[in-house]
Amino acid sequence: MLPREVIRRVREIQVRTGRQVADVLAGQYVSVFKGRGIEFDEVRPYIPGDDVRTIDWNVTARIGEPFVKRYVEDRQLTLMVMADVSASQDFGSGQRSKRDATAELSALLAFSATLNDDKIGLTLFHGAIEQYIPARKGQRHSLRVIREVLAHGNVETRSPPKRRRWLPLGRRRAWWRTGRQATNIAGAMQFLMSVTSRKSICFVISDFLGDGFLEAMQSANRKHDVIAVLVTDPKELEFPSVGLVNLEDAETGRVVQCDAGSKLFRDHLAAAAEKRVEDLRRTFGRSGIDFIHIDAQGDVVDPLVKFFRMRQRRMR
């Protein structure tokens, strides 16, 4: 059973993001993401006035009378949210953690997909694949996607379920035994390729504190439409002056002592953090992968709207 706090936060996100989707994102979403185009549906007898270019000559020759091919527009999309739930995502210097911001962004995407009768799926990952929810339609399914992002890792939910259908056979992971590990984005992209045959819009939401993920994301982008979403906290980009502190890496457990009272140290840290963001932006751009930067303490809607508008300009 989910704790009351998680249920409360799911409802809060539903109310807030549902209004934003209806007011701001609905039209942008439809204009930016397209279905797979025109697809063959069936053959039917020729009716005077039909375009002769649609005649199926093979069927016509076999039946002895003219038949034409009928096509329909395939508008339905599949959105896959790939959410990083490694330990570094729990960091937050204000009202929200990076995982809270990830949940809100997931909600915006899920409700946008639901409004347009599209499918939404979810993959939670860290050093391994933690949970996989196949893409489906409907508001109840969208709420489940949000709930799982928020509830993951909550101590009150850590009882192994009787039946686990999250991962395909041979890919199951007992997270209550393994715990969360360092981020492995490359492994998450390989998993996506193995479970998704149809082209999907794939949002990879992470702080990208890992290595070796670019080649795997490039490979996935050749089949799917991959969008990299970087989530950072302001205190990761600008360290406060607090004197001598011990800093622990949330994923490796490594502890280092530093003098945060030194302006030289803080300036160096800020410059390195800003350089990392710009390096990611340029690297993804050169690879043909769209990039969104989300501030965990700021507005999630505005960066998403800017991304939609950028895609619209590029499509003209």
Summary of the structure (lengths in Angstrom):
residues: 316
radius of gyration: 23.0
end to end distance: 48.5
largest distance: 88.7
contacts: 950
relative contact order: 0.14
helix: 46%
strand: 22%
